[in-house]
């Protein structure tokens, strides 16, 4: 961490909703809660807003997916700032120079020379969503999907597996914050984050995306710019274009 001497100018907070378009499965651990006969359960908060065992989207899951997708388009560099191979051995980028490292930090901080700029909250279901779950699902806040392997000769379904999923139409709310230091531009901070959200919309969240799970949409509600000036000015924008003009 030697040599980083840029001042923290502001923090940009993107408040957004994640709308689930197809069954979402973000895996939890089995000892979390035991439900008879389910092979893959979803991760849940034990208590949330007076409710018990509530599915949510951990900030770590969202952040990990943002990073993994971005590394396919942002270019990692070597010591002489030459672009090197993408997705090295399937490991996260640790070059310390690319836009991914600028936002997320260099992996395992071997080459970390800058502070991590990105914070991703846990995304929790809206009260409306919890009401919907209560009304349409029986006792649980999720659906159970059964999948089989088809016997190639007999044509019959075998080895059924039961996977717990969050139902389409569910909405999770939360925010993503980006610290803006002297010299940072819209393009190499907020712009990169927005690109990663768009890439997730083209891909998926959670497991089994190649089988149709986890399609989501990000509904950006507002962009809040908090300036670390002596009077801590805070401005809220509906459109990202308006925020762009303030950089
Ligand atoms: Zn990098």
py3Dmol code that shows the C-alpha trace and the ligand (Angstrom):
import py3Dmol

protein = """\
ATOM      1  CA  UNK A   1       0.000   0.000   0.000  1.00  0.00           C
ATOM      2  CA  UNK A   2       2.880   2.406  -0.538  1.00  0.00           C
ATOM      3  CA  UNK A   3       2.494   5.458  -2.691  1.00  0.00           C
ATOM      4  CA  UNK A   4      -1.265   5.904  -2.872  1.00  0.00           C
ATOM      5  CA  UNK A   5      -1.744   9.569  -2.073  1.00  0.00           C
ATOM      6  CA  UNK A   6      -5.006  10.488  -3.794  1.00  0.00           C
ATOM      7  CA  UNK A   7      -7.783  12.051  -1.753  1.00  0.00           C
ATOM      8  CA  UNK A   8     -11.204  10.443  -1.442  1.00  0.00           C
ATOM      9  CA  UNK A   9     -13.501  12.836  -3.300  1.00  0.00           C
ATOM     10  CA  UNK A  10     -16.930  11.244  -3.069  1.00  0.00           C
ATOM     11  CA  UNK A  11     -18.994   8.085  -2.868  1.00  0.00           C
ATOM     12  CA  UNK A  12     -21.513   7.110  -5.522  1.00  0.00           C
ATOM     13  CA  UNK A  13     -24.338   4.869  -4.338  1.00  0.00           C
ATOM     14  CA  UNK A  14     -26.470   3.019  -6.881  1.00  0.00           C
ATOM     15  CA  UNK A  15     -29.783   2.045  -5.270  1.00  0.00           C
ATOM     16  CA  UNK A  16     -31.350  -0.734  -7.236  1.00  0.00           C
ATOM     17  CA  UNK A  17     -33.804  -3.583  -7.322  1.00  0.00           C
ATOM     18  CA  UNK A  18     -32.968  -6.989  -8.702  1.00  0.00           C
ATOM     19  CA  UNK A  19     -35.976  -8.481 -10.407  1.00  0.00           C
ATOM     20  CA  UNK A  20     -35.926 -12.285 -10.725  1.00  0.00           C
ATOM     21  CA  UNK A  21     -37.094 -13.367 -14.205  1.00  0.00           C
ATOM     22  CA  UNK A  22     -36.545 -17.147 -13.959  1.00  0.00           C
ATOM     23  CA  UNK A  23     -36.121 -19.467 -10.943  1.00  0.00           C
ATOM     24  CA  UNK A  24     -33.066 -18.351  -8.955  1.00  0.00           C
ATOM     25  CA  UNK A  25     -30.844 -20.725  -7.031  1.00  0.00           C
ATOM     26  CA  UNK A  26     -28.048 -19.315  -4.887  1.00  0.00           C
ATOM     27  CA  UNK A  27     -26.930 -22.269  -2.822  1.00  0.00           C
ATOM     28  CA  UNK A  28     -26.931 -22.352   0.949  1.00  0.00           C
ATOM     29  CA  UNK A  29     -25.349 -24.887   3.255  1.00  0.00           C
ATOM     30  CA  UNK A  30     -27.410 -27.917   4.144  1.00  0.00           C
ATOM     31  CA  UNK A  31     -27.038 -27.564   7.870  1.00  0.00           C
ATOM     32  CA  UNK A  32     -28.495 -24.065   7.607  1.00  0.00           C
ATOM     33  CA  UNK A  33     -32.000 -25.513   7.765  1.00  0.00           C
ATOM     34  CA  UNK A  34     -33.039 -29.063   7.064  1.00  0.00           C
ATOM     35  CA  UNK A  35     -35.912 -29.624   4.668  1.00  0.00           C
ATOM     36  CA  UNK A  36     -36.754 -33.254   4.005  1.00  0.00           C
ATOM     37  CA  UNK A  37     -35.772 -34.514   0.560  1.00  0.00           C
ATOM     38  CA  UNK A  38     -34.297 -31.340  -0.899  1.00  0.00           C
ATOM     39  CA  UNK A  39     -30.863 -31.825  -2.429  1.00  0.00           C
ATOM     40  CA  UNK A  40     -29.966 -28.195  -3.026  1.00  0.00           C
ATOM     41  CA  UNK A  41     -31.338 -25.503  -0.757  1.00  0.00           C
ATOM     42  CA  UNK A  42     -31.026 -21.744  -1.274  1.00  0.00           C
ATOM     43  CA  UNK A  43     -29.163 -19.437   1.092  1.00  0.00           C
ATOM     44  CA  UNK A  44     -31.385 -17.665   3.624  1.00  0.00           C
ATOM     45  CA  UNK A  45     -31.252 -15.097   6.388  1.00  0.00           C
ATOM     46  CA  UNK A  46     -32.388 -16.663   9.675  1.00  0.00           C
ATOM     47  CA  UNK A  47     -34.334 -13.506  10.552  1.00  0.00           C
ATOM     48  CA  UNK A  48     -35.238 -10.529   8.427  1.00  0.00           C
ATOM     49  CA  UNK A  49     -37.752  -7.770   9.234  1.00  0.00           C
ATOM     50  CA  UNK A  50     -39.732 -10.061  11.521  1.00  0.00           C
ATOM     51  CA  UNK A  51     -39.676 -12.988   9.083  1.00  0.00           C
ATOM     52  CA  UNK A  52     -37.879 -16.287   9.461  1.00  0.00           C
ATOM     53  CA  UNK A  53     -35.632 -18.094   6.923  1.00  0.00           C
ATOM     54  CA  UNK A  54     -35.815 -15.488   4.189  1.00  0.00           C
ATOM     55  CA  UNK A  55     -34.022 -16.074   0.858  1.00  0.00           C
ATOM     56  CA  UNK A  56     -31.670 -13.240  -0.118  1.00  0.00           C
ATOM     57  CA  UNK A  57     -28.888 -12.442  -2.571  1.00  0.00           C
ATOM     58  CA  UNK A  58     -25.586 -12.162  -0.672  1.00  0.00           C
ATOM     59  CA  UNK A  59     -23.432  -9.188  -1.670  1.00  0.00           C
ATOM     60  CA  UNK A  60     -20.529 -11.622  -2.044  1.00  0.00           C
ATOM     61  CA  UNK A  61     -22.419 -13.649  -4.706  1.00  0.00           C
ATOM     62  CA  UNK A  62     -23.324 -10.554  -6.712  1.00  0.00           C
ATOM     63  CA  UNK A  63     -19.847  -9.074  -6.387  1.00  0.00           C
ATOM     64  CA  UNK A  64     -18.177 -12.339  -7.403  1.00  0.00           C
ATOM     65  CA  UNK A  65     -20.322 -12.603 -10.512  1.00  0.00           C
ATOM     66  CA  UNK A  66     -19.692  -8.958 -11.457  1.00  0.00           C
ATOM     67  CA  UNK A  67     -15.968  -9.517 -11.174  1.00  0.00           C
ATOM     68  CA  UNK A  68     -15.869 -12.842 -13.025  1.00  0.00           C
ATOM     69  CA  UNK A  69     -17.757 -11.410 -16.001  1.00  0.00           C
ATOM     70  CA  UNK A  70     -15.782  -8.158 -16.113  1.00  0.00           C
ATOM     71  CA  UNK A  71     -12.485 -10.010 -16.288  1.00  0.00           C
ATOM     72  CA  UNK A  72     -13.547 -11.265 -19.721  1.00  0.00           C
ATOM     73  CA  UNK A  73     -13.736  -7.725 -21.091  1.00  0.00           C
ATOM     74  CA  UNK A  74     -11.331  -5.632 -19.003  1.00  0.00           C
ATOM     75  CA  UNK A  75      -7.713  -6.385 -19.766  1.00  0.00           C
ATOM     76  CA  UNK A  76      -5.321  -7.593 -17.051  1.00  0.00           C
ATOM     77  CA  UNK A  77      -1.774  -6.198 -17.399  1.00  0.00           C
ATOM     78  CA  UNK A  78       1.718  -7.364 -16.488  1.00  0.00           C
ATOM     79  CA  UNK A  79       4.402  -5.284 -14.712  1.00  0.00           C
ATOM     80  CA  UNK A  80       5.271  -3.345 -17.838  1.00  0.00           C
ATOM     81  CA  UNK A  81       1.577  -2.501 -18.432  1.00  0.00           C
ATOM     82  CA  UNK A  82       1.394  -5.000 -21.292  1.00  0.00           C
ATOM     83  CA  UNK A  83      -1.926  -6.798 -21.638  1.00  0.00           C
ATOM     84  CA  UNK A  84      -1.629 -10.442 -20.575  1.00  0.00           C
ATOM     85  CA  UNK A  85      -3.801 -13.539 -20.964  1.00  0.00           C
ATOM     86  CA  UNK A  86      -7.384 -13.295 -19.761  1.00  0.00           C
ATOM     87  CA  UNK A  87      -8.803 -15.567 -17.082  1.00  0.00           C
ATOM     88  CA  UNK A  88      -5.430 -16.967 -16.037  1.00  0.00           C
ATOM     89  CA  UNK A  89      -5.951 -20.576 -14.938  1.00  0.00           C
ATOM     90  CA  UNK A  90      -9.457 -19.644 -13.892  1.00  0.00           C
ATOM     91  CA  UNK A  91      -8.072 -17.450 -11.070  1.00  0.00           C
ATOM     92  CA  UNK A  92      -9.169 -13.857 -10.357  1.00  0.00           C
ATOM     93  CA  UNK A  93      -7.002 -11.091 -11.807  1.00  0.00           C
ATOM     94  CA  UNK A  94      -4.247  -9.826  -9.497  1.00  0.00           C
ATOM     95  CA  UNK A  95      -2.474  -7.386 -11.836  1.00  0.00           C
ATOM     96  CA  UNK A  96      -3.315  -4.399  -9.641  1.00  0.00           C
ATOM     97  CA  UNK A  97      -3.654  -2.158 -12.697  1.00  0.00           C
ATOM     98  CA  UNK A  98      -6.784  -3.004 -14.684  1.00  0.00           C
ATOM     99  CA  UNK A  99     -10.248  -1.569 -14.028  1.00  0.00           C
ATOM    100  CA  UNK A 100     -11.289  -4.779 -12.263  1.00  0.00           C
ATOM    101  CA  UNK A 101      -8.405  -4.543  -9.790  1.00  0.00           C
ATOM    102  CA  UNK A 102      -9.098  -0.813  -9.355  1.00  0.00           C
ATOM    103  CA  UNK A 103     -12.669  -1.529  -8.270  1.00  0.00           C
ATOM    104  CA  UNK A 104     -12.463  -4.927  -6.579  1.00  0.00           C
ATOM    105  CA  UNK A 105      -8.840  -4.932  -5.428  1.00  0.00           C
ATOM    106  CA  UNK A 106      -6.035  -7.145  -6.735  1.00  0.00           C
ATOM    107  CA  UNK A 107      -6.805 -10.756  -5.829  1.00  0.00           C
ATOM    108  CA  UNK A 108      -4.995 -11.815  -2.605  1.00  0.00           C
ATOM    109  CA  UNK A 109      -3.537  -8.281  -2.627  1.00  0.00           C
ATOM    110  CA  UNK A 110      -0.077  -9.368  -3.838  1.00  0.00           C
ATOM    111  CA  UNK A 111      -0.024  -6.414  -6.224  1.00  0.00           C
ATOM    112  CA  UNK A 112      -2.461  -4.223  -4.312  1.00  0.00           C
ATOM    113  CA  UNK A 113      -1.351  -0.632  -4.580  1.00  0.00           C
ATOM    114  CA  UNK A 114      -4.766   1.009  -4.452  1.00  0.00           C
ATOM    115  CA  UNK A 115      -7.687   0.834  -2.020  1.00  0.00           C
ATOM    116  CA  UNK A 116     -10.711  -1.279  -2.941  1.00  0.00           C
ATOM    117  CA  UNK A 117     -13.395   1.046  -4.307  1.00  0.00           C
ATOM    118  CA  UNK A 118     -16.446  -1.192  -4.529  1.00  0.00           C
ATOM    119  CA  UNK A 119     -18.936  -2.231  -1.820  1.00  0.00           C
ATOM    120  CA  UNK A 120     -21.854  -4.492  -2.648  1.00  0.00           C
ATOM    121  CA  UNK A 121     -24.681  -4.884  -0.116  1.00  0.00           C
ATOM    122  CA  UNK A 122     -26.738  -7.973   0.536  1.00  0.00           C
ATOM    123  CA  UNK A 123     -29.929  -7.686  -1.490  1.00  0.00           C
ATOM    124  CA  UNK A 124     -33.065  -8.522   0.520  1.00  0.00           C
ATOM    125  CA  UNK A 125     -36.632  -9.169  -0.639  1.00  0.00           C
ATOM    126  CA  UNK A 126     -39.070  -6.256  -0.634  1.00  0.00           C
ATOM    127  CA  UNK A 127     -42.046  -6.481   1.732  1.00  0.00           C
ATOM    128  CA  UNK A 128     -44.292  -6.892  -1.360  1.00  0.00           C
ATOM    129  CA  UNK A 129     -42.252  -9.894  -2.434  1.00  0.00           C
ATOM    130  CA  UNK A 130     -42.473 -11.513   1.001  1.00  0.00           C
ATOM    131  CA  UNK A 131     -46.257 -10.966   0.902  1.00  0.00           C
ATOM    132  CA  UNK A 132     -46.457 -12.614  -2.510  1.00  0.00           C
ATOM    133  CA  UNK A 133     -44.442 -15.585  -1.284  1.00  0.00           C
ATOM    134  CA  UNK A 134     -46.706 -15.899   1.745  1.00  0.00           C
ATOM    135  CA  UNK A 135     -49.804 -15.859  -0.471  1.00  0.00           C
ATOM    136  CA  UNK A 136     -48.776 -18.169  -3.323  1.00  0.00           C
ATOM    137  CA  UNK A 137     -46.332 -20.611  -1.735  1.00  0.00           C
ATOM    138  CA  UNK A 138     -47.262 -23.053   0.977  1.00  0.00           C
ATOM    139  CA  UNK A 139     -45.284 -22.450   4.139  1.00  0.00           C
ATOM    140  CA  UNK A 140     -41.958 -21.960   2.388  1.00  0.00           C
ATOM    141  CA  UNK A 141     -40.756 -18.836   0.618  1.00  0.00           C
ATOM    142  CA  UNK A 142     -39.510 -20.896  -2.334  1.00  0.00           C
ATOM    143  CA  UNK A 143     -40.491 -23.464  -4.941  1.00  0.00           C
ATOM    144  CA  UNK A 144     -38.990 -26.942  -5.314  1.00  0.00           C
ATOM    145  CA  UNK A 145     -37.955 -27.899  -8.831  1.00  0.00           C
ATOM    146  CA  UNK A 146     -37.425 -31.555  -9.704  1.00  0.00           C
ATOM    147  CA  UNK A 147     -34.980 -32.499 -12.442  1.00  0.00           C
ATOM    148  CA  UNK A 148     -34.248 -35.937 -13.870  1.00  0.00           C
ATOM    149  CA  UNK A 149     -31.746 -37.658 -16.084  1.00  0.00           C
ATOM    150  CA  UNK A 150     -33.406 -39.364 -19.039  1.00  0.00           C
ATOM    151  CA  UNK A 151     -32.457 -43.018 -19.622  1.00  0.00           C
ATOM    152  CA  UNK A 152     -31.319 -43.037 -23.296  1.00  0.00           C
ATOM    153  CA  UNK A 153     -32.708 -46.519 -24.003  1.00  0.00           C
ATOM    154  CA  UNK A 154     -35.923 -46.656 -22.026  1.00  0.00           C
ATOM    155  CA  UNK A 155     -36.754 -42.968 -22.354  1.00  0.00           C
ATOM    156  CA  UNK A 156     -37.697 -42.851 -18.689  1.00  0.00           C
ATOM    157  CA  UNK A 157     -36.746 -40.257 -16.108  1.00  0.00           C
ATOM    158  CA  UNK A 158     -34.294 -41.377 -13.454  1.00  0.00           C
ATOM    159  CA  UNK A 159     -32.413 -40.054 -10.431  1.00  0.00           C
ATOM    160  CA  UNK A 160     -34.726 -37.174  -9.586  1.00  0.00           C
ATOM    161  CA  UNK A 161     -33.016 -34.272  -7.825  1.00  0.00           C
ATOM    162  CA  UNK A 162     -34.886 -31.566  -5.966  1.00  0.00           C
ATOM    163  CA  UNK A 163     -33.661 -28.011  -6.131  1.00  0.00           C
ATOM    164  CA  UNK A 164     -35.047 -25.118  -4.154  1.00  0.00           C
ATOM    165  CA  UNK A 165     -35.523 -21.866  -6.109  1.00  0.00           C
ATOM    166  CA  UNK A 166     -36.735 -18.306  -5.640  1.00  0.00           C
ATOM    167  CA  UNK A 167     -39.749 -17.790  -7.896  1.00  0.00           C
ATOM    168  CA  UNK A 168     -39.881 -15.430 -10.901  1.00  0.00           C
ATOM    169  CA  UNK A 169     -41.360 -12.024 -10.102  1.00  0.00           C
ATOM    170  CA  UNK A 170     -39.496 -11.762  -6.778  1.00  0.00           C
ATOM    171  CA  UNK A 171     -37.772  -8.427  -6.180  1.00  0.00           C
ATOM    172  CA  UNK A 172     -34.681  -7.857  -4.001  1.00  0.00           C
ATOM    173  CA  UNK A 173     -33.484  -4.402  -2.982  1.00  0.00           C
ATOM    174  CA  UNK A 174     -30.060  -3.107  -2.028  1.00  0.00           C
ATOM    175  CA  UNK A 175     -27.266  -0.863  -3.148  1.00  0.00           C
ATOM    176  CA  UNK A 176     -23.802  -0.803  -4.629  1.00  0.00           C
ATOM    177  CA  UNK A 177     -21.324   1.880  -3.547  1.00  0.00           C
ATOM    178  CA  UNK A 178     -18.217   3.109  -5.321  1.00  0.00           C
ATOM    179  CA  UNK A 179     -15.579   5.284  -3.675  1.00  0.00           C
ATOM    180  CA  UNK A 180     -14.258   7.937  -6.032  1.00  0.00           C
ATOM    181  CA  UNK A 181     -10.671   9.102  -5.561  1.00  0.00           C
ATOM    182  CA  UNK A 182      -8.886  12.030  -7.170  1.00  0.00           C
ATOM    183  CA  UNK A 183      -8.251  11.301 -10.827  1.00  0.00           C
ATOM    184  CA  UNK A 184     -10.970   8.642 -11.166  1.00  0.00           C
ATOM    185  CA  UNK A 185     -13.289   9.051 -14.129  1.00  0.00           C
ATOM    186  CA  UNK A 186     -16.914   8.065 -14.595  1.00  0.00           C
ATOM    187  CA  UNK A 187     -15.794   5.596 -17.263  1.00  0.00           C
ATOM    188  CA  UNK A 188     -13.277   3.696 -15.105  1.00  0.00           C
ATOM    189  CA  UNK A 189     -15.506   3.484 -12.022  1.00  0.00           C
ATOM    190  CA  UNK A 190     -19.313   3.766 -12.277  1.00  0.00           C
ATOM    191  CA  UNK A 191     -19.214   2.980 -16.004  1.00  0.00           C
ATOM    192  CA  UNK A 192     -17.451  -0.331 -15.343  1.00  0.00           C
ATOM    193  CA  UNK A 193     -19.924  -1.269 -12.592  1.00  0.00           C
ATOM    194  CA  UNK A 194     -22.895  -0.544 -14.867  1.00  0.00           C
ATOM    195  CA  UNK A 195     -21.295  -2.652 -17.587  1.00  0.00           C
ATOM    196  CA  UNK A 196     -20.978  -5.584 -15.164  1.00  0.00           C
ATOM    197  CA  UNK A 197     -24.689  -5.351 -14.284  1.00  0.00           C
ATOM    198  CA  UNK A 198     -25.577  -5.406 -17.958  1.00  0.00           C
ATOM    199  CA  UNK A 199     -23.342  -8.447 -18.446  1.00  0.00           C
ATOM    200  CA  UNK A 200     -25.164 -10.255 -15.621  1.00  0.00           C
ATOM    201  CA  UNK A 201     -28.482  -9.491 -17.352  1.00  0.00           C
ATOM    202  CA  UNK A 202     -27.041 -11.216 -20.437  1.00  0.00           C
ATOM    203  CA  UNK A 203     -25.786 -14.104 -18.291  1.00  0.00           C
ATOM    204  CA  UNK A 204     -27.287 -15.230 -14.962  1.00  0.00           C
ATOM    205  CA  UNK A 205     -27.005 -15.154 -11.180  1.00  0.00           C
ATOM    206  CA  UNK A 206     -26.587 -18.233  -8.999  1.00  0.00           C
ATOM    207  CA  UNK A 207     -26.438 -21.810 -10.221  1.00  0.00           C
ATOM    208  CA  UNK A 208     -27.616 -23.758 -13.283  1.00  0.00           C
ATOM    209  CA  UNK A 209     -27.716 -20.746 -15.624  1.00  0.00           C
ATOM    210  CA  UNK A 210     -27.100 -22.961 -18.635  1.00  0.00           C
ATOM    211  CA  UNK A 211     -30.409 -24.668 -17.803  1.00  0.00           C
ATOM    212  CA  UNK A 212     -32.423 -21.472 -17.683  1.00  0.00           C
ATOM    213  CA  UNK A 213     -32.051 -20.534 -14.021  1.00  0.00           C
ATOM    214  CA  UNK A 214     -31.110 -17.136 -12.671  1.00  0.00           C
ATOM    215  CA  UNK A 215     -32.125 -14.611 -15.318  1.00  0.00           C
ATOM    216  CA  UNK A 216     -32.398 -11.231 -13.614  1.00  0.00           C
ATOM    217  CA  UNK A 217     -32.942  -7.557 -14.395  1.00  0.00           C
ATOM    218  CA  UNK A 218     -31.422  -4.587 -12.553  1.00  0.00           C
ATOM    219  CA  UNK A 219     -33.808  -1.724 -12.009  1.00  0.00           C
ATOM    220  CA  UNK A 220     -31.659   1.262 -11.067  1.00  0.00           C
ATOM    221  CA  UNK A 221     -33.814   3.447  -8.837  1.00  0.00           C
ATOM    222  CA  UNK A 222     -31.406   6.285  -8.107  1.00  0.00           C
ATOM    223  CA  UNK A 223     -27.781   7.379  -8.144  1.00  0.00           C
ATOM    224  CA  UNK A 224     -26.659   9.263  -5.055  1.00  0.00           C
ATOM    225  CA  UNK A 225     -23.468  11.310  -5.133  1.00  0.00           C
ATOM    226  CA  UNK A 226     -22.093  12.210  -1.712  1.00  0.00           C
ATOM    227  CA  UNK A 227     -19.260  14.699  -1.968  1.00  0.00           C
ATOM    228  CA  UNK A 228     -16.651  14.816   0.782  1.00  0.00           C
ATOM    229  CA  UNK A 229     -16.527  18.574   0.727  1.00  0.00           C
ATOM    230  CA  UNK A 230     -16.605  20.412   4.080  1.00  0.00           C
ATOM    231  CA  UNK A 231     -20.416  20.504   4.042  1.00  0.00           C
ATOM    232  CA  UNK A 232     -20.868  16.895   2.776  1.00  0.00           C
ATOM    233  CA  UNK A 233     -23.120  17.718  -0.150  1.00  0.00           C
ATOM    234  CA  UNK A 234     -25.434  14.857  -1.189  1.00  0.00           C
ATOM    235  CA  UNK A 235     -27.217  14.894  -4.555  1.00  0.00           C
ATOM    236  CA  UNK A 236     -29.616  12.283  -5.902  1.00  0.00           C
ATOM    237  CA  UNK A 237     -30.084  11.626  -9.623  1.00  0.00           C
ATOM    238  CA  UNK A 238     -32.670   9.535 -11.405  1.00  0.00           C
ATOM    239  CA  UNK A 239     -30.656   9.140 -14.573  1.00  0.00           C
ATOM    240  CA  UNK A 240     -27.044   8.124 -14.846  1.00  0.00           C
ATOM    241  CA  UNK A 241     -26.511  10.786 -17.533  1.00  0.00           C
ATOM    242  CA  UNK A 242     -27.111  13.479 -14.918  1.00  0.00           C
ATOM    243  CA  UNK A 243     -24.546  11.916 -12.582  1.00  0.00           C
ATOM    244  CA  UNK A 244     -22.053  11.718 -15.449  1.00  0.00           C
ATOM    245  CA  UNK A 245     -22.194  15.492 -15.834  1.00  0.00           C
ATOM    246  CA  UNK A 246     -21.155  15.895 -12.166  1.00  0.00           C
ATOM    247  CA  UNK A 247     -17.865  14.004 -12.386  1.00  0.00           C
TER     248      UNK A 247
END
"""
ligand_1 = """\
1
ZN
Zn -6.236 -6.691 -12.844
"""
view = py3Dmol.view(width=600, height=400)
view.addModel(protein, "pdb")
view.setStyle({"model": 0}, {"cartoon": {"style": "trace"}})
view.addModel(ligand_1, "xyz")
view.setStyle({"model": 1}, {"stick": {}})
view.zoomTo()
view.show()
